Amino acid sequence: MSDAASTFNRLRSVLQNTYFFQSLKLNELDELIGHLRMVRVQKGYEIVKQGDPGDAFYLIAAGKVSVWMKKGFGKSKVADLGPDEFFGEMALLSNETRNATVVAEEVVELFILQKYDFEKILMKNPVIMEQLKKSFQERAEKNKFGV
């Protein structure tokens, strides 16, 4: 199997096990994968910054990130995320600015889905929309962050 085919199969597997992609049909999932763009960022890079507009969803392929929130005059770490985890869906759903900063803790490879493609593919499926809203509320209550 080629590297591209194995990457595609891994993405398909990860996305199928991601709570809000589970109800996608295979052709919808494959369409989504076709819109993902891979980028590599260096340690210390701020992938998203608190206060910025939510313009993309991120799936971590390799590496680790930390999630930070400003509180008063300081900031505190609220989460660590690693391979096959994701962030960025909350700001897309709420249309609000990002309320946390995500920093690469090492070299990180990310698959990025832009807001336009996110809405075009996911939001046309009402089941996914409901799952996203439910998970958004649960995650926000549990972690008190939504990137």
C-alpha positions in Angstrom: 0.0 0.0 0.0 1.4 3.4 -0.9 2.0 6.1 1.7 -0.9 8.2 0.3 -3.2 5.2 0.6 -2.2 4.4 4.1 -2.5 8.0 5.2 -6.0 8.1 3.6 -7.0 4.9 5.4 -5.7 6.2 8.7 -7.6 9.5 8.3 -10.7 7.6 7.4 -10.4 5.4 10.5 -9.7 8.3 12.8 -12.5 10.5 11.4 -15.0 7.6 11.6 -14.2 7.3 15.3 -14.5 11.0 15.9 -17.9 11.7 17.6 -19.4 14.1 15.0 -18.2 12.3 11.9 -19.6 8.9 12.8 -22.9 9.5 10.9 -21.2 10.5 7.7 -21.6 8.1 4.8 -18.3 6.8 3.3 -18.6 9.1 0.2 -19.1 12.1 2.5 -16.2 11.1 4.6 -14.0 10.7 1.6 -15.1 14.1 0.3 -14.2 15.6 3.7 -10.7 13.9 3.6 -10.2 15.4 0.1 -10.5 18.9 1.6 -8.0 18.4 4.4 -4.7 20.1 4.0 -1.6 18.9 5.9 0.8 21.3 7.5 3.8 20.9 9.8 4.5 23.5 12.6 7.5 23.9 14.8 7.6 23.7 18.6 6.3 26.9 20.2 4.1 27.9 17.3 0.7 29.3 18.2 -1.7 27.3 16.0 -4.7 29.3 17.1 -4.8 32.3 19.4 -7.4 33.3 21.9 -9.5 36.1 20.4 -8.9 35.2 16.8 -11.8 34.3 14.5 -12.6 30.6 14.2 -11.7 29.8 10.6 -10.6 26.1 10.6 -10.9 22.7 12.3 -7.6 20.9 13.1 -6.9 17.2 13.4 -3.5 16.2 15.0 -1.7 13.6 12.9 1.5 13.7 14.9 2.9 15.6 17.9 1.4 17.2 20.9 -0.2 20.6 21.6 -1.2 22.4 24.8 -4.4 24.5 25.2 -4.1 27.7 27.2 -6.7 30.3 28.4 -6.1 33.8 29.6 -7.6 34.4 33.0 -7.2 37.8 34.4 -3.6 38.9 34.0 -2.3 35.3 33.6 -2.9 32.2 31.6 -3.4 28.6 32.5 -3.1 25.3 30.7 -6.5 23.7 30.4 -5.6 20.6 28.2 -3.0 18.6 26.3 -3.9 17.0 23.0 -2.1 14.5 20.9 -2.3 12.3 17.7 -5.8 11.6 16.4 -7.3 14.3 18.7 -8.7 17.5 17.3 -9.6 21.1 18.1 -11.2 24.1 16.4 -14.7 22.8 15.9 -16.2 24.9 18.7 -15.3 28.3 17.3 -16.7 27.2 13.9 -20.0 26.1 15.5 -20.5 29.1 17.7 -19.2 31.7 15.2 -17.5 33.3 18.1 -13.8 34.1 18.5 -11.4 31.4 19.8 -11.5 31.4 23.6 -8.2 29.5 24.0 -4.7 29.5 22.5 -3.2 26.2 21.2 0.6 25.9 21.1 2.7 23.2 19.5 4.7 21.4 22.3 6.9 19.8 19.7 6.9 19.5 15.9 3.2 18.9 15.0 1.6 17.6 11.8 -1.9 18.8 11.4 -4.7 18.2 9.0 -6.7 21.4 8.5 -10.3 21.7 7.3 -11.2 25.3 6.4 -14.5 26.8 7.7 -16.0 27.0 4.2 -15.4 23.2 3.6 -16.5 22.4 7.2 -19.8 24.1 6.7 -20.4 22.8 3.1 -19.8 19.2 4.0 -20.8 18.8 7.6 -23.6 21.3 8.1 -25.7 19.9 5.3 -26.1 16.8 7.5 -28.6 17.6 10.3 -27.5 14.6 12.4 -23.9 15.8 12.5 -25.1 19.3 13.3 -27.0 18.1 16.4 -24.0 15.9 17.5 -21.7 18.8 17.1 -23.9 21.1 19.2 -24.3 18.5 21.9 -20.6 17.7 22.1 -19.8 21.4 22.0 -21.9 22.0 25.1 -20.5 18.9 26.9 -16.9 19.8 26.1 -17.4 23.4 27.1 -18.9 22.5 30.4 -16.3 19.9 31.2 -13.2 21.8 30.2 -14.4 25.3 30.2 -12.7 25.9 26.9 -13.7 25.8 23.3 -11.1 26.6 20.8 
